[in-house]
């Protein structure tokens, strides 16, 4: 009997030791969990953890028996009560936030969850209570920073945009709407393919893809857009990669500006540099450039080309008799007449005065050049109407052939000029190949 009692006593001591160990473990867990723990019955605190006391500034004696909603910010009490009831009734553990007033009247932000438990044989609410004030301050600062950032972006004149990796708009300022010509509600989520043609969309994709692969921002590049009203404009963009906090690419961001006026001005300036101001025909510079290109192609394709020098006969007499304005009108009409005779692939240029150059490329036989010369001379037999006067202006044409006569640009020009002067010398109103020049 004594042995049995000792065994029972030993078993009870072992269980007590286990309970004490579990109690200490539970206390350690509660102390180090990072959240304050409390238990409420009938609306009053019946238990508060050390951390809860530390967070709130109240002691255990000040809290036990006190109403749980007493120190919640007045503006948040009703919201906390509703959230707590919802969690307890629906047995959910959705956290909610609110403001709490500490013992020293400091307002802090709390993240809380509650659940239903049985404590001392009665229904109670178990709450976890976390101070998130620093996080809320950071969120507020971040929000203010973002608002400041957005305000700056909305007030700059250039268009700022952000798109996802597929090229769909995720953010943009008002200037982007004005530049692209779509209202904000339509532009949000829109892809660049909507306001560009297929060829341009490929160019834009290649530019953005290069940024994605290299991680390096683009230098300024431009492309043509088609506005909602159908108008075509040119924009210039600078684009960089947009990354998340982990450094993973999530899209692109950049600046765009409308450069249509600059493009048009560049186009006009380029036209002025490369074209004759009177006739609108290519000038010497553009003619030489096209001749260089055509000569290189002929060498590759083993085809012939012809350079024709055309000079009007007795142009000075017309100028002297009818005046320079009539002479200028004649030069314009000659340019139009020559352009109407030639193929689209051919070039007619005005070198200055009454001299014109013609480039016939990709020729199978030199007879084509002779045929063109004949057509030109015949067309000049039709009078030009100048200041109510019908004037016939004949021309002299000299022709040099690649590769028969020479194989470089300068020689082609020189020899066509020599052939033309030979025509002038022997009666005018005709044409001659350099190979037929004898003087």
ZINOR-V693148 format. One record per backbone hydrogen bond with DSSP energy under -1.0 kcal/mol. NH is the residue of the N-H (numbers start at 0). CO is the residue of the C=O. If there is no record, write none. Layout:
# ZINOR-V693148
NH & CO
NH & CO
This chain:
# ZINOR-V693148
4 & 0
5 & 1
6 & 2
7 & 3
8 & 4
9 & 5
10 & 6
11 & 7
12 & 8
13 & 9
14 & 10
15 & 11
16 & 12
17 & 13
18 & 14
19 & 15
20 & 16
21 & 17
22 & 18
23 & 19
24 & 20
25 & 21
26 & 22
27 & 23
28 & 24
29 & 25
30 & 26
31 & 27
35 & 128
37 & 126
38 & 46
39 & 124
40 & 43
43 & 40
44 & 65
45 & 38
46 & 38
48 & 36
52 & 48
53 & 49
54 & 50
55 & 51
56 & 52
62 & 58
63 & 59
64 & 44
65 & 62
67 & 42
69 & 66
71 & 68
72 & 98
75 & 72
76 & 72
79 & 75
80 & 76
81 & 77
82 & 78
83 & 79
84 & 80
85 & 81
86 & 82
87 & 83
88 & 84
89 & 85
91 & 86
95 & 111
97 & 109
99 & 107
100 & 70
101 & 105
102 & 55
104 & 101
107 & 99
109 & 97
110 & 129
111 & 95
112 & 127
114 & 125
116 & 123
118 & 121
121 & 118
123 & 116
124 & 39
125 & 114
126 & 37
127 & 112
128 & 35
129 & 110
131 & 108
135 & 131
136 & 132
137 & 133
138 & 134
139 & 135
140 & 136
141 & 137
142 & 138
143 & 139
144 & 140
145 & 141
146 & 142
147 & 143
148 & 144
149 & 145
150 & 146
151 & 147
152 & 148
153 & 149
154 & 150
158 & 255
160 & 253
161 & 170
162 & 251
163 & 167
166 & 163
168 & 189
169 & 161
170 & 161
172 & 159
175 & 172
177 & 173
178 & 174
179 & 175
180 & 176
186 & 182
187 & 183
188 & 168
189 & 186
193 & 190
200 & 196
201 & 197
202 & 198
203 & 199
204 & 200
205 & 201
206 & 202
207 & 203
208 & 204
209 & 205
210 & 206
211 & 207
212 & 208
213 & 209
214 & 210
217 & 238
220 & 236
222 & 234
224 & 232
225 & 194
226 & 230
229 & 226
232 & 224
234 & 222
235 & 256
236 & 220
237 & 254
239 & 252
241 & 250
243 & 247
246 & 243
249 & 241
250 & 241
251 & 162
252 & 239
253 & 160
254 & 237
255 & 158
256 & 235
258 & 233
262 & 258
263 & 259
264 & 260
265 & 261
266 & 262
267 & 263
268 & 264
269 & 265
270 & 266
271 & 267
272 & 268
273 & 269
274 & 270
275 & 280
279 & 275
282 & 273
286 & 282
287 & 283
288 & 284
289 & 285
290 & 286
291 & 287
292 & 288
293 & 289
294 & 290
295 & 291
296 & 292
297 & 293
298 & 294
299 & 295
300 & 296
301 & 297
302 & 297
303 & 362
304 & 401
305 & 359
306 & 399
307 & 357
308 & 397
309 & 355
310 & 395
311 & 353
312 & 393
317 & 313
318 & 314
319 & 315
320 & 316
321 & 317
322 & 318
326 & 322
327 & 323
328 & 324
329 & 325
330 & 326
331 & 327
332 & 328
333 & 329
334 & 330
335 & 331
336 & 332
337 & 333
338 & 334
339 & 335
341 & 337
346 & 358
348 & 356
349 & 281
350 & 354
351 & 354
354 & 351
355 & 309
356 & 348
357 & 307
358 & 346
359 & 305
362 & 303
367 & 364
369 & 365
370 & 366
371 & 367
372 & 368
373 & 369
374 & 370
375 & 371
376 & 372
377 & 373
378 & 374
379 & 375
380 & 377
381 & 378
383 & 390
385 & 388
388 & 385
390 & 383
395 & 310
396 & 429
397 & 308
398 & 431
399 & 306
401 & 304
404 & 400
405 & 400
411 & 407
412 & 408
413 & 409
414 & 410
415 & 411
416 & 412
417 & 413
418 & 414
419 & 415
420 & 416
421 & 417
422 & 418
423 & 419
424 & 420
425 & 421
427 & 422
431 & 396
433 & 398
435 & 432
436 & 433
